Amino acid sequence: MQQGRPVSHSQFSPFWPVFVDEIIPTWVKRTYSQKESWKSKPFTQQDAHFFYQGIEELSDLFTEERPSHMPAYFNHAKFRSSYLLYFLPLQAAKFTVLFEQHSLAMKAALEFAHQQDVYRVLDLGSGPGTASIALLLRLLQEKKPLPPIEFHWVDTNAAILKDGEELVAAIVEKNPKLKGKLTVRSYVGRWEKTQIDSGPPFALTLLGNVINEIPGASALEKQAAHRQLIKYFECTRGGGMLFVEPAAKLPSQGLSLLRNEFFESGILQEPTSLWGPCLHSGTCPMSEGRDWCHFSVPVQIPGNWFKRFSKGLGSERQWAKYSYLWLAATDHPAPAPKKTMRRVISDQLPGPLGKKALLLCEPNQVLRHPLPRHPKSSLRRGDLLDVGRPSQRGPTN
Ligand SMILES: C[S@@+](CC[C@H](N)C(=O)[O-])C[C@H]1O[C@@H](n2cnc3c(N)ncnc32)[C@H](O)[C@@H]1O
């Protein structure tokens, strides 16, 4: 699938609407309503109104430039409940899009899990297990029987871990295919320092919107954190390690720097060391400067309550926006990209004489390239373009 192509309802699990329109609202109301008598009643527009305030406040916190130390928002019931109702589906949708785009990585993870007879997933800064839940909803669509699934969740906030565990139990309850198959092991603490139970290697390691929560760390703390990430990577096979961060400049460039460090450490060496988004192993040209590597994919996220909340925030969510980095496990490399293939890293830009251009990612530099004529004229951020022989390429930016 082309990176920037739309993701429709049909690419989400058929169980998704049940999860976001029934399980989450019912559970949130039962757990977080202020009055005992409300808890057993259906979730209504009045409840949506009540919980919306937290959604709005959290949205401001996440959208604005992150403070150097993020407040511990999950210490507050108001923010846990609003996260579950709105941000969990939103972030899970980004993982769903990436799982769809990198189906080969997902296949490698599942094959490895079958070989090990356990699908072991490490989810760092898991919150309510958002990334793992996106995976679980995808696995529900598998035709073959699933191996036992083990989620290992690490988060500093015990309450949000517990919320996630209960939501997962509700998913299992409604899916006989998962009965007796799934265990969640939660670790309360900082992922940089957590000792994970020993066992077979992970088939997939997931990090959603968590790297950007360490910007206030000192250089030494950051180095230690990066070393720890390398250790987690070394315990991962199959589908490798996926980081998803906000599309904003700071977190995206943080991810590019992290990518460069992985290459400098020698643990990644080839273009096949990455599932995406990069097609080369040179230095990322966007780890500093004006541009940054991020993506926006048209997406129809299912869910009636989700739609209402997003309209309340200003517009219906029709794009999944994120930056990401997907490292391929050493023994499960990604396919070698064609040498003349480039990743488009901008939308179409106006050029001289009305001609449009695109930015392409090259090792160490960003290249401005004329927009090819039809049939590629719909090319946009995230797509792949075969530039042919190097002499056909445009001037550097
Ligand atoms: C924005 S939330 C993302 C939650 C989830 N991964 C998602 O994508 O929805 C960030 C989470 O990271 C956790 N977190 C931040 N720094 C952490 C650290 N050093 N160790 C463990 N968890 C951390 C927070 O408690 C919070 O649950």
The ligand as an SDF file (V2000), in Angstrom:
LIG
                    3D

 27 29  0  0  0  0  0  0  0  0999 V2000
    0.8180   10.2770   25.7050 C   0  0  0  0  0  0  0  0  0  0  0  0
    0.7720    8.8820   26.7410 S   0  0  0  0  0  0  0  0  0  0  0  0
    0.7980    7.6080   25.5390 C   0  0  0  0  0  0  0  0  0  0  0  0
    0.1770    6.3490   26.0360 C   0  0  0  0  0  0  0  0  0  0  0  0
    0.1160    5.2500   24.9770 C   0  0  0  0  0  0  0  0  0  0  0  0
    1.4150    4.7670   24.6260 N   0  0  0  0  0  0  0  0  0  0  0  0
   -0.6100    5.7530   23.7570 C   0  0  0  0  0  0  0  0  0  0  0  0
   -0.0050    5.8230   22.6850 O   0  0  0  0  0  0  0  0  0  0  0  0
   -1.7810    6.0630   23.8940 O   0  0  0  0  0  0  0  0  0  0  0  0
    2.4100    8.7620   27.3780 C   0  0  0  0  0  0  0  0  0  0  0  0
    2.5290    7.6840   28.4090 C   0  0  0  0  0  0  0  0  0  0  0  0
    3.9060    7.5060   28.7120 O   0  0  0  0  0  0  0  0  0  0  0  0
    4.0300    7.3320   30.1220 C   0  0  0  0  0  0  0  0  0  0  0  0
    5.4190    7.6820   30.4140 N   0  0  0  0  0  0  0  0  0  0  0  0
    6.0530    8.8540   30.2160 C   0  0  0  0  0  0  0  0  0  0  0  0
    7.3550    8.7540   30.5460 N   0  0  0  0  0  0  0  0  0  0  0  0
    7.5320    7.4580   30.9570 C   0  0  0  0  0  0  0  0  0  0  0  0
    8.6590    6.7320   31.4160 C   0  0  0  0  0  0  0  0  0  0  0  0
    9.8530    7.2920   31.5030 N   0  0  0  0  0  0  0  0  0  0  0  0
    8.4880    5.4390   31.7410 N   0  0  0  0  0  0  0  0  0  0  0  0
    7.2730    4.8420   31.6440 C   0  0  0  0  0  0  0  0  0  0  0  0
    6.1770    5.4960   31.2210 N   0  0  0  0  0  0  0  0  0  0  0  0
    6.3020    6.7800   30.8780 C   0  0  0  0  0  0  0  0  0  0  0  0
    2.9790    8.2410   30.6930 C   0  0  0  0  0  0  0  0  0  0  0  0
    2.6310    7.8690   32.0080 O   0  0  0  0  0  0  0  0  0  0  0  0
    1.8560    8.0130   29.7190 C   0  0  0  0  0  0  0  0  0  0  0  0
    1.0790    6.9210   30.0900 O   0  0  0  0  0  0  0  0  0  0  0  0
  1  2  1  0
  2  3  1  0
  2 10  1  0
  3  4  1  0
  4  5  1  0
  5  6  1  0
  5  7  1  0
  7  8  2  0
  7  9  1  0
 10 11  1  0
 11 12  1  0
 11 26  1  0
 12 13  1  0
 13 14  1  0
 13 24  1  0
 14 15  1  0
 14 23  1  0
 15 16  2  0
 16 17  1  0
 17 18  1  0
 17 23  2  0
 18 19  1  0
 18 20  2  0
 20 21  1  0
 21 22  2  0
 22 23  1  0
 24 25  1  0
 24 26  1  0
 26 27  1  0
M  CHG  2   2   1   9  -1
M  END
$$$$
